[in-house]
Amino acid sequence: MAALHIETHQPNQAQNIAKILMEEQLIDGYNFYKDVPSMRLVGGNIAMVNETILIATTNHTLYTSIEKRLRDICAGQPMPVIYTTVD
């Protein structure tokens, strides 16, 4: 089992990603955290941003498939930050 962490600036994008990944059985379940204050380096400057964080559970062997599918889902849009931890 692995925890999948996806960060995006757009709550609707996070909901769309979660729905697709659930329908395709790439994740088992998820939680949303909206309007999470974050600091990012943007053009060498520190910027305060609000993000939506999607945390999902999945099988760690599916990470590569999820990352590829996320690139397809987000084509033409900014790619969310994605990473995982493995038990």
N, C-alpha and C positions, 0 to 999 in steps of 0.2 A: 504494500500500500504506500502511496505517496501523496503528499500535499502539493497541489499545483497552485501557484500564486500568479495572478494576472492583474496588472495595473493599467488603467486607462483614464483619460480625462473625460470620457463620455459615458455616462451611466447607461444610455440606451445601447451603446456598443457592447458593454459588459453583459447586459441582459441577453442580447442577441447571441453573443458568443456562448454563454452558458446554455441557452436553449438548444443551439445546434449541437454542442458537444454532448449534451444529455441525450438528445434524439439519436445521435450516432453511437451512443453507448461508449463514448471515450472518457466520460467522467461518471462517477457514482452519485454525487451530490455536491452542493455548493452553498456558500454564504456570500452575501454582498455587504460591503461596507462603503457607504456613499459619503462624499464630501470629507474625505480624510485629508487633513492638511499635510502637505509634503514640501520639502525643499529640493530643488533640482538645480544643477548647473546648466544654464541656457546661454550659449554664446560666451562662456567664461564668466557669467554673472550668476549670482544666486537669485533664484526666483521662487516665490511662494506660489504653490498651485494646490488645487483641490482635486483629488483623484477618487475614482471608484475602484475598489479592490475586490476581486473575485477570488475566493479561495475554494478550491474543489479537491475532492478526493478521487484518486485514479490508481490504476495499476502502473507502477513505474516503467514497465516495458512499453507503455503507450505514449510516453513523452514525445518521442520523435514524430509520431503520427499526429499528435495534438499540435505540436509546433508547426508542422507542415500545413495542417488544416487551418490553423489560425492565420497563417500567411495568405491562404486562399480567401478566407472570410474577410480579411482586412485589406485586400488588394485595393490600391488607390487611396488608402487612408493611412494615417500614422499607425505604425505597428506598436501594440501594447508591449509593456515589459512583461516577460514571462520567465519564471524559473520554478524549480521544484526541489523538494527535499525528499529523501528516501529513508524509509525505516530500515 
